[in-house]
Amino acid sequence: MTNLPVDGTPLAADPLTRAVLEIDEYAAGIGWDQPARLFALVDTARLRNEEPALAAQLGIDENADASLTPVEQDEVPPTVALDEFLGTIAWPDAVAGCAMTVERLMLPPSAEESVPAGMDEDALAKWVAEHPDRQEVRMTVAVLRDGRRESALRLREKDSTAEVLTGADLVPGLAEALTATFEE
């Protein structure tokens, strides 16, 4: 027997982990080959009190037990590099944290030894895309203003909620870039 609520999202004790898994499950429902998605993480009780119409639109009622609610933001421009795009973000005080889901190709650590030297970014991306050991992964990373972070990784070849990996430091570069969006 699995510990899954009705929506299929695994149970998690930590609110940040629950938010990451909720976003991962949302992205899984949309399918693969999607653009990056950015989410504001807001305190659920504060949202219900200060923005009851928005809370109702999001389906958050008085019985909702999630302490963080992900709110998807406008589409991430596909023609702008993620680090450049994130450098333009400034969050209002009501936003407790943020999250992003992005798909990438990755290689196992054993493939690092075979990376040809002197490749530019485009050539390296092409080399990875053609590598026989490449795997498609969806990374969901969330950070809070206080520095806490959480990540979820879903491999396309193991596209199952039960196979999602979670951990605070699975995607440190993206976590640092998201954290920078809260710096003054």
C-alpha positions in Angstrom: 0.0 0.0 0.0 1.3 3.4 -0.9 1.1 6.6 1.1 -0.5 8.7 -1.6 -3.4 11.2 -1.1 -6.2 11.3 -3.7 -4.3 13.5 -6.2 -1.3 11.1 -6.3 1.2 13.4 -4.7 3.3 11.6 -2.1 2.8 12.6 1.5 5.6 14.7 3.0 5.9 16.2 6.4 7.8 19.4 5.4 5.7 22.1 3.7 8.5 22.9 1.2 8.8 19.3 0.2 5.0 19.1 -0.2 5.1 22.2 -2.5 7.9 20.7 -4.6 6.1 17.4 -5.0 2.8 19.2 -5.8 4.6 21.2 -8.6 6.3 18.0 -9.9 2.9 16.2 -10.0 1.4 19.2 -11.8 4.2 19.2 -14.4 3.8 15.4 -14.8 0.1 15.9 -15.6 1.0 18.3 -18.4 3.6 15.9 -19.9 7.1 16.2 -21.2 8.7 18.5 -23.7 7.4 21.6 -21.9 9.0 25.0 -21.3 10.4 26.0 -17.9 7.7 27.1 -15.4 8.1 29.6 -12.6 6.0 29.6 -9.4 5.6 31.9 -6.5 5.2 30.1 -3.2 2.8 31.9 -0.9 1.7 31.2 2.7 -1.7 29.5 2.3 -3.3 31.1 5.4 -2.1 34.6 4.3 -3.4 34.0 0.8 -6.8 33.0 2.2 -7.0 36.1 4.4 -5.6 38.7 2.1 -6.7 37.4 -1.3 -9.9 35.3 -0.8 -11.0 35.6 -4.4 -7.6 34.3 -5.7 -7.7 31.5 -3.0 -11.1 30.5 -4.2 -10.0 30.6 -7.9 -7.1 28.3 -6.9 -9.4 25.9 -5.1 -8.0 26.7 -1.6 -10.7 26.4 1.0 -10.6 26.9 4.8 -9.8 23.2 5.2 -6.7 23.2 3.1 -3.8 22.0 5.1 -0.9 23.0 2.8 1.1 25.8 4.4 2.6 26.9 1.0 0.6 27.3 -2.2 2.4 27.4 -5.5 1.1 30.0 -7.9 2.3 29.7 -11.5 3.7 32.9 -13.0 3.7 34.1 -16.6 5.5 32.0 -19.1 9.2 32.0 -19.0 10.5 33.5 -22.3 12.0 30.6 -24.3 14.5 32.9 -26.1 16.1 34.2 -22.9 18.7 32.2 -20.9 17.3 31.1 -17.5 20.0 32.8 -15.5 19.3 36.1 -17.4 15.6 35.7 -16.9 15.9 35.0 -13.2 18.2 38.1 -12.9 15.1 40.2 -13.8 12.8 38.8 -11.1 11.9 40.7 -8.0 9.3 39.3 -5.6 6.9 41.2 -3.4 7.0 40.7 0.3 3.9 38.5 0.2 5.9 35.8 -1.6 7.5 33.4 0.8 9.6 31.5 -1.8 9.7 30.5 -5.4 10.1 27.4 -7.5 10.9 26.4 -11.0 10.5 23.3 -13.0 12.7 22.8 -16.0 13.6 19.8 -18.3 17.2 19.0 -19.2 19.3 16.2 -20.6 21.8 14.8 -18.2 24.6 12.3 -18.3 25.8 9.9 -15.6 29.0 10.9 -13.7 30.9 8.2 -15.6 30.4 10.1 -18.9 32.3 13.2 -17.6 35.6 11.5 -18.4 34.7 11.3 -22.1 33.6 15.0 -22.6 35.8 16.3 -25.5 37.9 19.3 -24.5 37.5 22.8 -25.8 33.8 22.6 -26.7 31.7 25.7 -26.5 28.2 25.6 -24.9 26.3 24.8 -28.2 28.7 22.0 -29.1 28.6 20.5 -25.6 24.7 20.6 -25.7 24.8 18.8 -29.1 27.3 16.2 -27.8 25.1 15.5 -24.7 22.0 15.3 -26.8 23.6 12.6 -29.0 25.3 10.7 -26.2 23.9 7.1 -25.8 23.8 7.4 -22.0 21.8 10.6 -21.9 18.6 10.8 -19.8 15.9 13.3 -19.8 15.1 14.7 -16.4 12.6 17.2 -15.1 14.0 19.2 -12.2 11.7 21.0 -9.8 13.5 23.3 -7.4 12.1 25.5 -4.6 13.6 28.0 -2.3 12.3 30.1 0.6 13.4 33.5 1.6 15.1 32.1 4.7 17.4 30.0 2.5 15.7 26.6 2.8 15.6 24.7 -0.4 14.2 21.4 -1.8 14.3 19.7 -5.2 12.6 16.9 -7.0 14.0 15.0 -9.9 11.9 12.9 -12.3 13.6 10.8 -15.0 11.6 10.4 -18.2 12.4 6.7 -18.4 11.0 6.3 -14.8 8.1 8.6 -15.1 6.3 7.6 -12.0 5.5 9.5 -8.8 7.0 6.6 -6.8 10.4 7.1 -8.6 10.7 10.9 -7.9 13.9 11.7 -6.0 13.9 14.5 -3.5 16.6 16.3 -1.6 17.8 19.8 -0.7 21.0 19.8 -2.8 20.1 17.9 -6.0 20.2 20.9 -8.2 22.4 23.5 -6.4 23.0 25.8 -9.3 19.3 26.4 -9.9 18.6 26.7 -6.2 21.3 29.4 -6.0 19.8 31.3 -9.0 16.3 31.1 -7.5 17.6 32.3 -4.1 19.3 35.3 -5.8 15.8 36.5 -6.9 15.2 37.4 -3.2 18.3 39.5 -2.8 17.9 43.2 -2.6 
